[in-house]
Amino acid sequence: MPTIAEARQTFTDLLGRAHYKGERIDITRRHTPYAAIVSVEDREKLDDVDKLLREWKCASLEELRERLKAAKK
């Protein structure tokens, strides 16, 4: 996991890794996860999950899974 300073120096490379290889890159600050670089495809998936959580009024991903499973029965 690169630090913020390392990410600044290699930003173009990190973007390429996310875009072309689908890597999910965590950026750290003082050894703590601070931000992430993901592909647009991954961000769109996260947006879809967020939308489902709001539509189903679920507090967590686990709750959404359980409710979707119950709805299939």
Secondary structure, DSSP 8 states (H G I E B T S, - for coil): --BHHHHHHTHHHHHHHHHHH---EEEEETTEEEEEE--HHHHHHHHHHHHHHHHTT-SSHHHHHHHHHHHH-
